[in-house]
Amino acid sequence: MRILRLFTILAAFSALAIGSASAGEAEEVTFYGDVLPILQENCQSCHRPAGQNITGIIAPMSLMTFEETRPWARAVARKVEAEEMPPWYATEHTDGLYSNERGLTDDEIQTIVAWANSGSAAGDKSQAPAPKVFGDENGGWFLGTPDFVVTMEEYLIPDDAYDLQTTFRTKIPDELIPEEGLWVSGWEFQTGDTGDRIHHFCAGVEDADTVVTADAGQGEEDEGEAAARGGSLGCVSAGTEGKLLPDGWGLLIEQGSTARFNIHYNKEPGTGTAFTNQASMGFHIAKETPKIAFKNDSIGNRGFMIPAHREGYRVGAGRLIEQDTLILNWWPHAHFRGVGARYTATYPDGTQELLLDVPKWQQAWQETYWYNEPKLLPAGTMVDVSFWYDNTSEHGLRKGFDADRSLGHAPRTNDEMALGFVAYGEEIVEDPAAESQN
């Protein structure tokens, strides 16, 4: 009896397994019906023929069409199953917190893996979603065609240049800005055709009283120093995407202002390595007078020294928030030795909150973390920023630096930085540009 009962149970399980397999076979996973929508939403912004973000990081393959994707099916499946793609390096407090968070659901991962393991069928092309539209149709502007553009003078980076960082200033034509000033609701940067030769591009708008020199031109200055001068628009690096400000936010540009282009060219010297560059900023005029003024600054440390052959070396910095402040985004910035970054808040009552943790920070993909809703930090809050560095020989072999060096803050990529950038807002008390928007 026991043998008969066991046989009956096994037979029932076998029937269920066969039925499940048949159902699975009936629901074939296809490129057009299942995989393409996932790629459009999570991968194609970089994986396309013109596939580069603002800093020229080009993906190793295009994933726009079935013909382009099919040869890479198993490689894509391995990357998404290991959660290495799409790139997103913050791990704490990010579930829906940041508007630009990347990541696939378990179902999306299993869909791609199942497609790769089942023969990577094309399926019915009529089931494909409409092609995703990128900024290429707007002259490369991902936020749409700007209302006005400011472009720096063309600059030659010569053969003998090594890891050059410099600042260019270009006066914004008076005819673009009314006498009472103009509020803008967003901006976007274009580096020009530079491939991967730009480490970062920071930008700003300086009014006539804060411009370093009366003449537009070139000067030596790193991104932290430039931001500290005021009027910073933020920075872009590998992984950064343009975004408009939230409703009700804006930046006031005064007549007579100067656009600041702080650009770090990642270049080795050599015959035939010279190239020219001409970067631009595109601005979008605010449709209504804002209530919150955009600001940008860095919480940084320039007095550290990382010992040679040291792993897990921490550098910290802090800033006391003196008035209620709305935080828009964080951008932790370091160089080749940087491996981790963290922002922490200590509130006036002594409680602490982890604001952002990036335990696997990547110099090659420096994300700006935009809140879905601006985060209020009350007056009296202490914001601490920590960076961790790996100055070992093993890490140096991977990244191409000399671990025998002890080093501190300096502008070259083979030097280091510990700059915790923060974009925030202040309530507008006086409104000199109000009439210009009516």
N, C-alpha and C positions, 0 to 999 in steps of 0.2 A: 504493500500500500504506500509506504513511504517513497519507494522508488517511482511508482506511478505518479504520485503527487508531485515529486521533484521534476519528473519528465514533463508533466503538464505545465508547471510554472515556467520551465526553460523554454518550452514551445511558445508560451504566451509572450515572453520577453523577445524571442526571436521574431515573432510576428510583428511586434511593435517596432523593433529595429528595422525590419524590412519596410514597414509602412513609412517610418520616418525617412529612410533613405529615398524611397520613391517620392515622398513629398518634397525632399530637398532637391532631387533631380528635376522635379516639375517646376521649381522656382529657381531657374538658372540666374546667376548673378551676371549682369552684363555691363559693359562699359557705358553705353549711352543711357541705360535706364537707371543704373545704380551708382557707378563710380564717378562719372563726369560731374554730377552735381556736387559731390564732395570735393573734387579737385578744384572746381570753380570757386568755391567758398573759402578754401583753405590753402591752396597751393599755387594757383596760376598767377598770382600777383608777382611772383618771382620766376616761376617755371613757365616761360614763354619765349618766343623767338627774340623779342626785344626785352627779354626777361631780366631787368635789373631794377633794383630799388634806387633811391635818390643818390646813393653813394657809389653806384656802379657795381654792386655785387651781383654777378651774373650766375644764375643757377646752372648746374651742370647739364641739364637737359630741359627741353620743353615738354609740358604735359597738357597741351591745348587740344590735341586731336587724338583719336584712337591710334592712328598710324605712328604718332610720336611716342605715345605712352606704352603701347604694347611691348616693345623690346625691354622696357624697364619695369615691367609688372612685378617681378619677384623682388627686385631691389627696392621698389617703393613699398611693397608689403613688409619687408624686413625693417625698413626705417620707421614706418608708422607703428608696427607691432612693438618695436623697442622704445617708442615714444620719443624718438630723436627728431622726428618731423611731424607736423610743422614746428619750427623752433620757438620755444617758450621756456625760459630758464628760471622764472620765479616759481616757487613751490608752495608758499604759505599765503593764506588769505587772498587767493586769487579767483576763487570760484564765482565768476560773474561780477567781480569787483571792478575789473578793468575793461574798458570798452574795446580795446584792441587785443584782448587775450586770444591766443591761438591754441588750438587743441582739438582733438577728435574725440567723439564719444566712443564708448566700447563698441556700440553697434556699427559705427562708421569704420572703425579699425577692422572689425571682423568682416565687414563687407569687402573691403579692399583685399584682405588676406584670402577670403573665399574666392574672389575673382581671380587672383593670381594663381591659386592652387587648383582651380577648376578648368584651366585652359585659356583664361583671359579672353572670353568671347566678346565680340563687338556688340551684338544685339541689334535691335531695331533702331535705326538712326532717327526715325520720327519721334522716338521717346526722349531724345536729347533736349535739354533745356536750351533756351536762347543763349548765344555766345555772350560771355561776360565782357563788358566794355571797360577798358582801362583808359588811362590818361593820354594814350598815344593819339587819340582822335581830337584832343584839345591841345595839340602842340606839346604833349608830354606832361601837361598839368593834371594831376590826379584829382584835384579838388574842383576841376572845371576851369574854364578860361578866366584868368584873373581880370580885375577891373583896371589895374595898371601894373607895369613891370619895371623894375629898376635893375640895370645890368652894369656890372663893373667893367672897367677897361680890360682889354685882352692882355693877358700876362704870360710871358715866356718863362717856363721853368727850365733852366739850362741843363746841359749834359752833366756838369759837375755838381748839381744840387743834390743834397743828401737830406732826406727826411725834413723838408722845409716847412716851417709854419710861419705864416705872415698874415697881416691884416691889411685889407684894402678899404678905402673909403670913397664913396661916390655920392655927390650931392644929389638929393632928390629934386628934380626940376620944380620950380615954384608954381608952374602952371598946373601941376598935378594936385597941389594942396591949396585950399582956400586960406585966406589970411587968418581965419579963426581956427584953423586946424581941421583935421579929418579923422573920424573914427574908422578903424578897420576891424573886421570880425574874424580874420584869418589870413594866413600867408603860407606860401609853399616855396621851397628852394629847388633850384636846378643847378647841378654842378657843371653841366656841359659834358662833352664827350671825353671823359677821363678814365673810363674803365674802372679798375680797382685801385687807382693811384691817389685817391683822396681818403685819408684816415677819418676826417670829420670835417664838417662845415658848420660853424657857428655864425650867427648873424645878429644884427641889432640895428636900432634906429636911434641916433643921437641927435638931440636938438642943438641949436646953434650955440648954446652956452656950455655944452659938454664935449663938443668935438675937440679932439686932441690938437689938430692943426686946421688952419683955415683952408688949406688946399687938400683936395682929394688925392689919394695916393697910397703908397705902401709903407708899412711900419712893422717892426717886430713886436709881437704880443701873443701870449698864449690865450686859450679859450677862457680860462678862469679870470685872467686879468681883464679881458675884453668884457666879460659879463659883469664884472664888478664896476665897470664904468657906467652901467645903467643902460636902460633901453634894450635889454637883451630879448631877442625873439626865440631863444633856445638854440639847440644844436641838432644836427642830424648826423647819423653814422650808419654803419651797416645794420639793417633791420628796422630803421626808422621809417614811418609812414606819415605823410602830411595829414593834419586834421584841422577843421575849423573850430573856433572857440565855442563854448556853450552859449545858448541863447542868453542875452543880457550882458555878455562880456564883450570887451573891446580894448583896443590899443589906440591911443591918441597920437597922431603924427602931426607935428607942427610945421608950418611953412619955414623953410630954411634948414630943415633937418638933413642929416647925412645917413646913408645906408652903410652899415659896417659889415664887411665880408671877412670873417676870420677863418682861414682855410689851412688845413694841415695836409700837405702833400706827402704821401707815403711813397718814397722813391729812393732807389739806389743810384749812385753816380755811374756813368759809363758813356762811352761813345754811342751816339745815336739814341740816347734815352730822353732827349729834350722833347717837350711838348708844350702846347699853349693851352690856356684855360680862360674861360670867360663865364663866370657864374652869374645867376640871376635870382631875384626874389619877385614872386608874384603876389599881389595883395588883393583882398576882397573887401570892398567897402561895406560897412555895417548898414543894414536897412533901417535900424532904429538906434536912437541914442542909448548906449549901454549904461548899466547901473554898476557894473563891476569892471575895474581897470586891471588889465593883465600885467603881471610882473614876472620877472625871472631872475634867479640868482643861484649861487652855489654855496653849499656848506662844505668847505674844503680844508685841507691841511697841506701846507707847503713846507713844513719844517721837519719832515720825517727823513729817516735814512734806513733803507732795507739792507740788512747784512747779506754778504755773499753766502751762497749755499744754504739759505734759510728757507724752510717750508712753513706755511701757515702763519706768516708774519702779519700781524694786525696793525692797521693805521686807523685812528679814529678822529672825528671832528664833531662839533656840536654847535647848535644855535638856539638861543632863547627866543621864543615867539612873543613879541611884546604887545601885540594886539590880536583880537580874534581874526583868524586868517583862513581863507578857503584855499585848500590845496588842489591844484588841477592835475599835476603829474609829477613823477620822479624820473630822473635820468642819471643813474650811477655811471661814472666815467673813470676808467683807468687805462693802462696799456698792457703790453704783452704778459707781464707777470701777474696781473690781476686774475683772481680765481673766485672771488666771492664778494658780495656787497649786501649791506643790510641797513634799513632805516628803522629807528625805534623812537616812539614818543613816550615821554614821562610827563604825565599831566599834573596840574597844580595840586591835586589831592594825593599825589605820590603813586598812583596806579600807572602801569606801563602797558603799552600796546605795540605789537610788532606791526609796522606799517608796510614794509616790503622786505622780503628775503629772497636773495638771488644766490643760492649756494653754489651754483655752477655758472658763475658769470663768465661771459665769453667776449674777448676783445673783438672777435670777428663778427659779432652780432649783438650790438649794443641797443637794447630795447628802451624806448621811452614808455613808461607805464602810466596810461591815462585813466583816471577814475571815470566810471560811468556817471557818477554824481560827485561834484567837488566835495572834498572832505573838510569839515570844520575842525580846526585846531584852536582851542581857546587861548586867550592871552595867558602867559605864564607857562606854556608847554615848552619842554625842552626836547628838541629833535637831535638825536645822535645818529651819525652816519659812520659805519665801519666798513673797511675794505680789508680783504685778505690777499696775500701775495705768495707766490711760489717762485723762489729764486734758486731752484736746484738745477743741477746739470741735466737731469732727465727732462724737466720742463723746458729748459733752454734749448735742448735738441729739437723738441717739437715746435717751439715757437721761433727759434732762430735768434736767441740772445746769449750773451756771455754771462754765465752764472758766477764767474770769478769777481764780478763787479759788486761793490756796495753802492747803492744809488738812492737818490731822493727825487724831489719834484724838479722836473725840467721838461721842455716842450717836445723833445723827440720821442718817437715811438719806442726806442730802445731805452729811454728813461722812464720815469713813472709819474703818475698822478693819482690823487685821491680827492675827486671832486664829486660831491653829491648834489647835482643840479636839482632845483625845485622850481616849478611854475606855480604861481599862486595869484590870488585876486584881492584887491582892496576896494572897499565901497567908495564910489565916486561922490565926493562932497560938493566940489565945484565942477561945473560943466562948461568949459569955454567953447566947446564945439557943438553945443546943443542946437544952435540955430542953423548950422551947416547941414544938418540932417533933415530939415523940414522942407 
